[in-house]
Amino acid sequence: MTRIAVTGGAGRLGRSLVAGLAARGHELISIDRAASDAAELAGVAQITADLTDADAAARAIADARADALVHLAAIAVPFSAPEDVILRTNAGLALNVLSAGVAAGIPKIVTASSPTVIGYGAPAGWLPDRFPLDEETAPRPWNAYGLSKHLAEQTIAMLARQTGDSTRFAAFRPCFVIAPEEWAGAPTQQGHTVRERLDDPALAAPSLFNYVDARDVATFVDVLLDALPAIPNAEVFFVGADDALAREPLAELLPRFVPGSGELAAALTGTAPAFSNAKARRVLGWRPDHSWREDLAAADSPDPRKDVLA
């Protein structure tokens, strides 16, 4: 059993991550500005702190006495606040929390990044070198949110250069996160249901039809923390489903929404997603368990034994 501190543990992904790691036998401490009812029901320890305050972050991280630290706390939606606020808040949180983890002697530190560091959706146009996108695709953030997540990745790289291998770091880029209750019709982060995103491709196109089940993020983090001592330091991983959140092949859909991508998108045959999880498979032996096809079918099933929230 590992004692794991999760910043942003009361947030949307944080709740599922804390619950998933606790279910795998770990001891969890959620650190957030406010306590979480879900964490309280699960018996998870909680520390309330304003992590934008460096001293408060240092105290909270030290008080957690954790074996591992997972940093999720952030303004989580692009353009949900002024650009200067998003950049200042998210970059400051990353520096405060990750540095506090080092100061507290936590040997395993992981930060959440985002696929948006790649820069898709740029108003001036965007095309990658190739599809599928992977960790070798050059980051080209075009807004404060994407830049702040790229800075979080650079922060762990900076700290790794300071600490050597005495502290093990990693960053992960979770695709569009779908919480368990959203398969049953609860709104997703953008306010649409999963079914609405499937029925109207324009809704999922801004994220290039990527997604990942929150429960799969929990299994990924569990595997990653276990593997950290044995893999290169400060690695970055995409975490996504094996398929795209689309009813049509992306080879047909992407050219409609990403000008000039027809030839590149032709590489995405069948149900293949735009984002590759091959590195996580190869380096960590992780693979996702959930697909929208099975989970939507389970949500629609009249059989009460098929509970999509289980």
Secondary structure, DSSP 8 states (H G I E B T S, - for coil): --EEEEETTTSHHHHHHHHHHHHTT-EEEEEESS--HHHHHTT-EEEE--TTSHHHHHHHHHHHT-SEEEE--S--STTSS-HHHHHHHHHHHHHHHHHHHHHTT-SEEEEE--GGGG-TT-TT----SSSSB-TTS-----SHHHHHHHHHHHHHHHHHHHHGGGSEEEEEEE-SEE-GGGGGT---TTS--HHHHHH-HHHHGGGTT--EEHHHHHHHHHHHHHHGGGS-TTEEEEE--SS-S-SS-HHHHHHHHSTT-HHHHTT--TT--SB--HHIIIII-------HHHHHHHHH---TT--TT-
